[in-house]
Structures are given as C-alpha cells and as structure tokens.
C-alpha cells in the first residue's frame, strides 16, 4: 500500500523508489549490492552509470548500506589451490561436556580454518579448512580432538559457489 506523497515522489524521480518492508532496501540499493558483489572494485562512476544515479547519490547509498551493516566489508576472492592448499575439508565437531569454550578457542586459533558455523543437530560446529595435504588435515583435526568428537570430509567440488542471497 502506498503512503501519501509516494506517487508524487515516484513521478518526481521517474522511477519506483519503494522500499521492501522486510529489508528496507529499494531496487536501486539491490542493484548496487549486486554490482558490488560482482566487482567490489568497480569505479563509482561506472557503478553510478549501471544503476542510473549520480555518483554522489551512489556514494551516499553505499555509505548508508555500510552504516546500517548490510555491507560489512570488501575483499578479494582467492583460490586456495593456487597457494598450495590442495584440500578443502569440512570438520563437524561436538564438544565434550564442559569443553565448549576450549573447542571454540582451538577452532579460532587454527589458521587453516577459514569459516566455522555453530549449527543445530548432533554436531555443534561445522568448520571449513584449507590444508596442503592429508598430514596437515590430521594436524588440524588433532588440535580440536582433545575437546570433543570430530567427523571430517574432503570437499571434492563445489557445484554452487558462494553467492549473494536473493534481494
């Protein structure tokens, strides 16, 4: 349902600027996010051209998306195999009673672990690690095992790479 003044604002801008009630994002914000996820290094002038706004307007929107925590950072995607990490492993872990904090600390302090989620179900954690070989995989697991049970799998392929959630 449109609020009073919305039609005038839409006519004035020449496009719909209605915001999604769930996210607070409008179609321009969504377009900016899609472009930045495709290429975070896109020049502001090119980003402005692609979304149909002036560079200052785009800069304001990007700053607002950062300020409210929708954009949390920028980074490069790196292929770990090019750095010598030939195996990606998933480690499911379940701490022993009273060992939750120690397990979390061991996971955080293991540099090969690049991501970890606390999950529901039998296991408490699912971690993703990149290692050079099976011996390094064993060493990573050995850092966690004193604090609980683990079960690991080697990633064979990733048919769905990390992607942007639907906007």
Residue, then its C-alpha position, 0 to 999 in steps of 0.5 A: x500500500x502506498x503512503x501519501x506523497x509516494x506517487x508524487x515522489x515516484x513521478x518526481x524521480x521517474x522511477x519506483x523508489x519503494x522500499x521492501x518492508x522486510x529489508x528496507x532496501x529499494x531496487x536501486x540499493x539491490x542493484x548496487x549490492x549486486x554490482x558490488x558483489x560482482x566487482x567490489x572494485x568497480x569505479x563509482x562512476x561506472x557503478x553510478x552509470x549501471x544503476x542510473x544515479x549520480x555518483x554522489x547519490x551512489x556514494x551516499x547509498x553505499x555509505x548508508x548500506x555500510x552504516x546500517x551493516x548490510x555491507x560489512x566489508x570488501x575483499x578479494x576472492x582467492x583460490x586456495x589451490x593456487x597457494x598450495x592448499x590442495x584440500x578443502x575439508x569440512x570438520x563437524x565437531x561436538x564438544x565434550x561436556x564442559x569443553x565448549x569454550x576450549x573447542x571454540x578457542x582451538x577452532x579460532x586459533x587454527x589458521x587453516x580454518x577459514x569459516x566455522x558455523x555453530x549449527x543445530x543437530x548432533x554436531x555443534x560446529x561445522x568448520x571449513x579448512x584449507x590444508x596442503x595435504x592429508x598430514x596437515x588435515x590430521x594436524x588440524x583435526x588433532x588440535x580440536x580432538x582433545x575437546x570433543x568428537x570430530x567427523x571430517x570430509x574432503x570437499x571434492x567440488x563445489x557445484x554452487x559457489x558462494x553467492x549473494x542471497x536473493x534481494 
